[in-house]
Amino acid sequence: MDDMQALIGKANILVEALPYIQSLAGKTVVVKYGGNAMIDGQLKNSVMEDITLLKFIGINPVVVHGGGPDINAMLDRLGVKSEFRGGLRVTDAETMSVAQMVLVGKTNKEIVSLLNQKGAHAVGICGIDGNLIECERLTEGSDGKPADLGFVGKIVRINTKVLTMLANDEYIPVVAPIGVGPDGESYNINADTVAGEIAAALKAEKLMTLTDVEGVKAKAEDGSERVVPVLTEDEIGAMIASGAISGGMIPKVLGCLDTVRRGVGRAHIIDGRIPHCLLLEIFTNKGIGTMIMKERRPYHTGEVL
């Protein structure tokens, strides 16, 4: 009897996922892959399984990855010091060469290999391929003041053709955050920025940002902090004004809000430290992180937002 109840429980999980599968069939989901989910072996494995499953049930995932730890490790091996200003890596010519070598030649291909081991057909590219990410030199810091960060790029245009050709076929594009300038020079770009710009350019249904935090938190009546499952544009403004959203969470939330203003259906901040975080957020009524929407529009009558 216990075994039968367990089986029925599994069936109920599939039934709960059904309306989300129907709503997302044929649509694009951009996954920004970073944080501990890129370091821990078990978490890597579960993320790759999640992404592969998305593809096989008719959703079109596009993966954008970071790679800061890999870059730091290689720079340390070469005796090159790293400098950060406002969260951005100062990138001289030598650092740019290392970043491109690591992101495109190592990190990207490791992710592609892991996905292919799960039965997917992943293709690794960067912003240089097909002029996917056209950019110019970034000339100001995160505070808006003039700054020289070297070969750090500001995205000018996303050429989506190569992504749509791959994603609408049997392939999963895996994008390294390297852009190309007007004279063919390479630029390092923040992976969160690349993911947001690609999601907006593709008019993706979802942008999934894997982080090392649980989501946006707010204090409950009993004084405890709980993850806020859904936030709209108006609610975000009020929470920032009150200080409920502060510090490093502000740019994450505002970046997500910018993408939904530009046509992305929903943007999610989720904890990549939770196994199968993508499936739990996308296919369950409750979810695990914070979903950001321009306004509350449920996928189906049973979805409570």
N, C-alpha and C positions, 0 to 999 in steps of 0.2 A: 504493500500500500504506500509506504514512504517513497519507494522508487517511482511509483505511478504519479504521486503528487509532485515529485521533482521534475518529471517529464512534462506534466501539465504546466508547471511553472515556466519551463523553457518555452513551451508553446505560447504562453501568455506574453512572454518577452517579445517573441517574433510578431505577434499580433499588434502589440504596442508600437513596434517599429514600422508596421505596414503603411500607415498614412504618411509617414515621413519619407519612406522609400518612394511612394507614389508622387508626393509633392516635389521630390528632388530628382526624379528620373530625367536623364538627359541634360541636367543643369551642371554648372561648374562650381566646384568648391575649391578655394585656394587655401592651402595649409601652410602656415609659416611655422617651420620646424626648427626649434632651438631649445636652449636651456638644458636641464638635466636629461631630458628625453633623448638628447644626442650623445650623452656620455654613458649612461647606465645601460648595460647590455640587454637586460630584460625589458626596459622601457623602449629601447630601440626596436626590439622585436615586436612588441605589441603595437607600436605606431605603424610599423611596416605592414603588419597584418590588417590594421584598421584601414589604411590607405588602399591596400589591395582589395579588400572587401568592398569598399566604396566603388571601385572601378567595375568589379564583377557584378554588382547589382544595378549598373546602369547610370551611375553618377560619374562625372568627369573631374577627378582631382588634379590639381596643379600644385606641385610642391615647391616652395621657396625656402632655402635653408640658410642658416648662418654658419659660423665656423670659427668664432673668436678663440676658443681654447686651442684648436689646432694651429691657428696662426701664431698665437702666443708661444706655443711649444716649439715651433720651428724657428721663430725669431730668437728665442732663448738659446736654442742649439747653435745658431749662427752668431750669437753674441750681439744681436741688434736690440737696442732698448726700445720699449713701447712707450708712447705718450698719448694720453687721451685728454681731449678738451670738450666739455659739455657732453660726454658720453660718446664722442666720435674719435676714432683713431686717427692721429696725425700720420699721414701716409706720404713719406718721401718716395723717391724712385725705387730705392732698394726695398723698402717695406711693401710697395705696390707689387713689385716682382714676386716677393714671397707670398703675399696675400693671394695673388692670382694663381700661382703654382699650387698652393695648398687648397684653396676653395674649389678650383676647377679640376685639378689633377688628383686630389686625394679625397676631400670630404664629399664632393659631388659624386664621384665614382663609387665610393663606399655605399652611399645611399641607394644609388642605382642598382648596385649588386645585391644589396639586401632586399630590395623590392622584387628583383628578378628571381631571387631564391624563393620568394613566396608565390611565384607563378605569374607575377605581373610582367608587363612589357614596358619597362621604364627607359627613358632616354634623357641623358644628362646634357644640359646646355648652360650657357651663360649669356649675359647681355650682349656679348660681341656677336654671337651666332645670329645671322639674319638681321643684324642691327636691332636685336630685340629690345635692348634698353639704351636709347640714345640719351646722352647726358652732357653736361658742361661742368666745369670746375665749380665746386661750392665755394662761395666767397664770404659767407657769414656763418657765425656760430649759432648754437641753439638759442642764444639770447637775442639774436637778430643783429648783433654788432658785427662789423667787418672782421674777418678772420682768415688766415691762410692756413688751411689744413692739408695742403699738398694735393695729392691725387685722390681727393674725396669728391664724389660726383653728386650733382644735382640733376635729377631726372627731368628731361625735356619731353620725351615721348616714349611710349611703349608701342612697339610694332607687334601687334597680336597675331599676325598671320601664322607664324611658325607654331605658336602655342595652340591655336584653334585647330590647325591641321593635325597636330599630334593628339590633343585631348579628345577631339571629336572622332578620332579613329580608335585603335586599340591601345594607344600608348599613354603613359603617365609622364608628362614633362617634369623634370627636376631641375630647378633653376638656381644657379650660383649667382650671388649678388655682385657681379662685376659688370660695369657698363662701358660703353664706348663713346669717345668724344668725337668732335667734328674732324679731327686730323688722325683718327684711328687710335688714339692713345687710350689706355685702359684706366678705369676709375673704380675705386672701392666705394660701395654704397651700403648704407645700413640695411640689413635684411628686412626689418620691419617696414621700412619705407618702400622697398622693392615689392614686398608682398601686397601692401596697400595699393600701390600704383597699378600692379598687375590685376588685382581684384577689380579695381575701378574700371580699368581699360576693358576688361573682359565682361563687365557688368555681371560679375559672379553672383550666384545666389547666396553664397556664404564665404566669409573670411574667417578662418580658424587660426587663432594665434596661441601657440603653445608656450607657456611661460612657467616660471617657478613660483608662482603665486596662485592662490585658489580662485581669484577673481576680485571683483570690486566688493568690498565689505562695508557694512553699516551696522550701527549698534541697535540691537533689539531692545524691547521694553525692559527686559530683565538685566540689561547691561552687557550681555554677551555680544560678540561680533559674529555676524553671519553673512554669507555670500548673498549678494543681491542677484537673483536669477535673471531679471530683465530690467533694462534701463532704456528709456526713450530720450530723445533730444532734450525735451523740456526738463526731465528729471535730472539729466546730467548737469545742466546749467545750475540747477538749484543745489546739487550736492557739491559742486566745485565752490559755489559762492558760500556755502555753509562750512566748508572745510572738511566735509565728509569724504570727499575725494581729494587727495593731496599728494604732494611729492611726485615720485616717479610714476604713479598711477595716472596722473593727469595727462601726460603725452600719449600714453597707451590708449586711454579712453577717447581722447580727442582725435587720435589717429583713426580709431575704429569709427567714430562718428563721422569723420570726413568721408570715409569710404561709403557709408550708407547714404550720405547726402549726395554722393556721386553715382548712385545707382545700384550699389551692392545691397542685397536683400536684408541680410543679417550679418553682424560681425560679433565674434565670440572671443572672449578672453578666458582660457581654460588652463587648468593645472596639468602640465605635461608629466608630472611626477606620478599621476594616477594611471595604472595600467588600463589600456583601451579607452583612454580619455575621449578620443574622437567619437567612438561609437556611443559612449555614455551621454555625451552632449548632444549629438545629432539625433539619436533614435529613441530617446526616452522623454517622457512628458516633463519630468522634473529637471533633467540635465545636471551638470556638476559645476558649471562656471557662470559667467555673466554674459548674457546676450544683449547686444546693443542694436536698437532698431530706431528708425525715424519716428514711427508710430506703431502702436500695437495692432498687428494684423496676423491672426492665427492662420496656420496652414489648414487646419480642419476644425470641425465643431468641438471636438474633444480636447483641443489644446488650450490650456489655461495660461494666459500671459499676464 
